[in-house]
Amino acid sequence: MAHETDSDFELEEYLPYQIHRLSNLIHQVSGLVTVRHLKAAKTLTNREYRVIFIIGSLGPHSPVQVARLSGIDNATVTRAVRSLRSRGLVTTRDNPEDRRAKDIVFTAAGRALWRKLFPIMYERGAALDEAFSERERKTFNRLLAKLNARCEELIE
């Protein structure tokens, strides 16, 4: 049975579709690269990777800050932190500026994992950067920032 379609709509040109597809491809690339190089990382979920990447790159942050920076909801971050904590990779400590808040910090095991993951993740990012010239990368980053800002406006 044939489906009727709107001839003016091109799925491949629909921005949310393009971004979602690209995001999935990047997750596949990053997962393959990491699994090939680091057995311990095989069991990490994408949300756990995000927490580790943010804490490793930016230092201790609250779960709310990690959620904002990673673009995932607070409950998902909380579950990821709970899982990472049960594995002995992170713990929490009082935030020095707000004693009511807790910051996520690495344990020694978490720091060791980050030190193994970072070069692999950095290499993967550099490989993706090779798709662009310097000028294209700057333009792409500017356009991403513009799109991120627009999405934030639409959410508010």
Long-range contacts (C-beta under 8 A, 24 or more apart in sequence): 26-128, 29-124, 29-127, 29-128, 30-121, 30-124, 33-120, 33-123, 33-124, 34-117, 34-120, 34-121, 34-124, 37-120, 38-116, 38-117, 38-120, 40-113, 40-116, 41-113, 41-116, 41-117, 45-80, 45-83, 47-72, 47-76, 47-77, 47-79, 47-80, 48-80, 48-83, 48-84, 50-80, 51-77, 51-80, 51-81, 51-84, 51-90, 51-104, 52-84, 52-89, 52-90, 52-110, 52-113, 52-114, 52-117, 53-117, 53-121, 55-90, 55-104, 55-105, 55-106, 55-110, 55-114, 56-106, 56-114, 56-117, 56-118, 60-93, 60-95, 60-103, 60-104, 60-105, 61-103, 61-104, 62-95, 62-101, 62-102, 62-103, 62-104, 63-102, 63-104, 64-101, 66-104, 84-110, 89-113
